[in-house]
Amino acid sequence: MSKIALVTGASRGLGFAIAEALAASHHVVAVARTTGALEDLDDRIQAAGGQATLAPMDITNEGAMAQLCRSIYDRWSSIDLWVHCAVHAAPLTPAAHIDPKDWAKSMSINATSMGTLIPYIAPLLGASGTAMFFDDQTTGDKFHGCYAASKAAQITLARSWARESTNTGPRVLVEVPPAMSTATRARFHPGEDRAALAHPRDVAAGLLPKLLSA
């Protein structure tokens, strides 16, 4: 049976790059809201001889996530990897001027969804699977409050899960990638010299040994 990798937030940036890289050794279940971008990913994976299952879904939709995980269980019974790259980058703004809609969306995508995803996906990973999350270096930076607060909530939950599962599995990893030339980065730093930033493909290649190590 093929090894299975679930990538949430696979339509662009690091998620796209990791999904493409994992397809060399895994059947990739790629989750994102943007169908066209998922199709682009599928084209690249197929061109390299790999296989993917596309799941154009919103991770904040609990019913959709329940259906996805049930479908994965019915088809494969388990997964080997879960890489969580889905993120919402709210506009930079002073804490005193955060828009309630931006706050709600950031918390929903970056934090609240984790309370649904982890309980659904943990049984699929079992004792031997691996989950990977990505911390950010902007916590506490001025104007990043909305994004950083929601991201910090996500990572706090991930770190708690990592400690809870040390002796029982699954293996839970939290990585801090370098600054990358992604759409999220561009929203925060318009006009930045992107040539000086790491490319997501290179970062994904560097993460593979950690993901695939026993």
C-alpha positions as CSV (number, residue, x, y, z in Angstrom):
1,M,0.0,0.0,0.0
2,S,1.2,3.5,-0.8
3,K,2.3,5.8,1.9
4,I,-0.2,8.6,2.4
5,A,0.6,12.3,3.1
6,L,-2.1,14.8,4.0
7,V,-1.1,18.4,3.2
8,T,-3.5,21.1,4.4
9,G,-2.9,24.5,2.7
10,A,-1.4,22.9,-0.4
11,S,-2.4,25.5,-3.0
12,R,0.6,27.8,-2.8
13,G,3.9,28.6,-1.1
14,L,5.4,26.1,1.3
15,G,2.4,23.8,1.2
16,F,2.5,23.5,-2.6
17,A,6.2,22.9,-2.5
18,I,6.0,20.2,0.3
19,A,3.1,18.5,-1.4
20,E,5.1,18.3,-4.7
21,A,8.2,17.1,-2.9
22,L,6.4,14.4,-1.0
23,A,4.7,13.1,-4.1
24,A,8.0,11.3,-5.0
25,S,7.4,8.9,-2.1
26,H,3.8,9.3,-1.1
27,H,0.3,9.6,-2.4
28,V,-0.6,13.1,-1.5
29,V,-4.0,14.3,-0.3
30,A,-3.9,18.0,-1.1
31,V,-6.3,20.3,0.8
32,A,-7.0,23.9,-0.1
33,R,-9.8,26.2,-1.0
34,T,-8.4,27.2,-4.5
35,T,-9.4,24.5,-7.0
36,G,-7.3,26.0,-9.8
37,A,-4.1,26.0,-7.7
38,L,-4.7,22.4,-6.6
39,E,-5.1,21.4,-10.3
40,D,-1.7,23.1,-11.0
41,L,-0.2,21.1,-8.2
42,D,-1.7,17.9,-9.6
43,D,-0.3,18.6,-13.0
44,R,3.2,18.9,-11.6
45,I,2.8,15.8,-9.5
46,Q,1.5,13.7,-12.4
47,A,4.2,15.1,-14.7
48,A,6.8,13.7,-12.3
49,G,5.1,10.3,-12.1
50,G,3.4,10.8,-8.7
51,Q,-0.2,10.7,-7.7
52,A,-2.5,13.0,-5.7
53,T,-6.0,13.3,-4.5
54,L,-7.4,16.8,-4.6
55,A,-9.7,18.0,-1.8
56,P,-10.9,21.6,-2.6
57,M,-12.2,22.2,0.9
58,D,-12.2,24.9,3.6
59,I,-10.5,23.7,6.8
60,T,-12.8,25.8,8.9
61,N,-15.8,23.8,7.7
62,E,-16.1,21.1,10.3
63,G,-18.5,19.0,8.2
64,A,-16.1,19.0,5.3
65,M,-13.2,18.0,7.4
66,A,-15.2,15.2,9.0
67,Q,-16.2,13.9,5.5
68,L,-12.5,14.2,4.3
69,C,-11.2,12.2,7.2
70,R,-13.9,9.6,6.9
71,S,-13.1,9.2,3.2
72,I,-9.4,8.8,4.0
73,Y,-10.1,6.2,6.6
74,D,-12.5,4.3,4.2
75,R,-9.9,4.3,1.4
76,W,-6.6,3.9,3.2
77,S,-7.4,3.4,6.9
78,S,-4.5,5.6,8.0
79,I,-2.0,8.2,6.9
80,D,1.7,8.5,7.4
81,L,2.2,12.3,7.4
82,W,0.2,15.4,8.0
83,V,1.8,18.7,7.1
84,H,-0.2,21.8,8.1
85,C,0.5,24.8,6.0
86,A,-2.9,26.6,5.8
87,V,-2.7,30.1,7.1
88,H,-4.5,33.5,6.8
89,A,-2.4,36.6,6.8
90,A,-4.5,39.5,8.0
91,P,-3.4,43.0,7.0
92,L,-0.8,44.6,9.3
93,T,-2.4,47.1,11.6
94,P,-1.9,48.6,15.1
95,A,-3.6,46.5,17.8
96,A,-6.0,49.3,18.6
97,H,-7.3,49.3,15.0
98,I,-7.8,45.6,14.3
99,D,-10.8,45.0,12.2
100,P,-13.2,42.5,13.9
101,K,-13.7,40.6,10.6
102,D,-9.9,40.3,10.2
103,W,-9.6,39.1,13.7
104,A,-12.4,36.5,13.4
105,K,-11.0,35.2,10.1
106,S,-7.5,34.9,11.4
107,M,-8.6,33.1,14.6
108,S,-10.9,30.8,12.6
109,I,-8.3,29.7,10.0
110,N,-5.1,29.8,12.1
111,A,-6.4,28.7,15.5
112,T,-9.9,27.5,15.9
113,S,-9.7,25.0,13.0
114,M,-7.0,23.2,14.9
115,G,-9.5,22.2,17.5
116,T,-11.3,20.3,14.8
117,L,-8.3,19.1,12.7
118,I,-6.2,17.5,15.4
119,P,-9.0,15.3,16.9
120,Y,-10.0,14.2,13.4
121,I,-6.5,13.6,12.1
122,A,-4.8,12.1,15.1
123,P,-6.5,8.8,14.8
124,L,-5.5,8.5,11.2
125,L,-1.8,9.1,12.1
126,G,-2.0,6.6,14.9
127,A,1.1,5.9,17.0
128,S,3.6,5.9,14.1
129,G,2.6,8.9,12.0
130,T,4.2,12.3,11.9
131,A,2.5,15.8,12.0
132,M,4.4,19.0,11.2
133,F,3.5,22.6,11.9
134,F,5.3,25.9,11.2
135,D,6.0,28.6,13.8
136,D,6.6,32.2,12.8
137,Q,9.1,34.7,13.9
138,T,6.7,37.7,14.0
139,T,5.2,37.0,17.5
140,G,5.2,40.3,19.3
141,D,6.3,42.4,16.4
142,K,4.5,45.7,16.0
143,F,1.5,45.7,13.6
144,H,1.5,41.8,13.5
145,G,-0.8,41.3,16.5
146,C,-3.8,39.9,14.6
147,Y,-1.8,37.4,12.6
148,A,0.7,36.6,15.4
149,A,-1.9,36.1,18.1
150,S,-3.8,33.6,16.0
151,K,-0.6,31.8,14.9
152,A,0.7,31.7,18.5
153,A,-2.5,29.9,19.5
154,Q,-2.0,27.4,16.8
155,I,1.5,26.6,17.8
156,T,0.8,26.5,21.5
157,L,-1.8,23.7,20.8
158,A,0.7,21.9,18.5
159,R,3.4,22.0,21.2
160,S,1.1,20.7,23.8
161,W,0.1,17.9,21.5
162,A,3.8,17.2,20.9
163,R,4.5,16.8,24.6
164,E,1.4,14.7,25.2
165,S,2.3,12.3,22.5
166,T,6.0,11.9,23.2
167,N,5.6,8.4,24.6
168,T,2.6,7.3,22.6
169,G,2.9,8.9,19.2
170,P,2.2,10.4,16.8
171,R,5.4,12.3,16.4
172,V,4.6,16.1,16.3
173,L,7.2,18.5,14.9
174,V,7.2,22.3,15.0
175,E,9.6,24.0,12.6
176,V,10.5,27.6,12.1
177,P,11.2,28.1,8.3
178,P,13.3,31.0,7.0
179,A,11.7,34.0,5.4
180,M,10.4,32.8,2.0
181,S,9.2,34.4,-1.2
182,T,5.5,33.6,-0.6
183,A,2.3,35.5,-1.1
184,T,1.9,35.6,2.7
185,R,5.3,37.3,3.1
186,A,4.5,39.7,0.2
187,R,1.4,40.9,2.0
188,F,3.4,41.8,5.1
189,H,6.4,43.2,3.2
190,P,5.3,44.7,-0.2
191,G,8.2,45.9,-2.3
192,E,10.7,43.6,-0.5
193,D,13.6,42.2,-2.6
194,R,12.2,38.7,-3.1
195,A,15.5,37.5,-4.6
196,A,17.0,37.7,-1.1
197,L,14.4,35.3,0.3
198,A,14.4,31.5,0.4
199,H,12.4,29.7,-2.2
200,P,9.7,27.4,-0.9
201,R,11.0,24.5,-3.0
202,D,14.4,24.7,-1.3
203,V,12.9,25.0,2.2
204,A,10.7,22.0,1.4
205,A,13.7,20.0,0.3
206,G,15.4,20.8,3.6
207,L,12.4,19.7,5.6
208,L,12.0,16.3,3.9
209,P,14.7,14.5,5.9
210,K,12.9,15.5,9.2
211,L,9.5,14.5,7.9
212,L,10.7,11.1,6.6
213,S,13.0,10.1,9.4
214,A,11.7,7.3,11.6
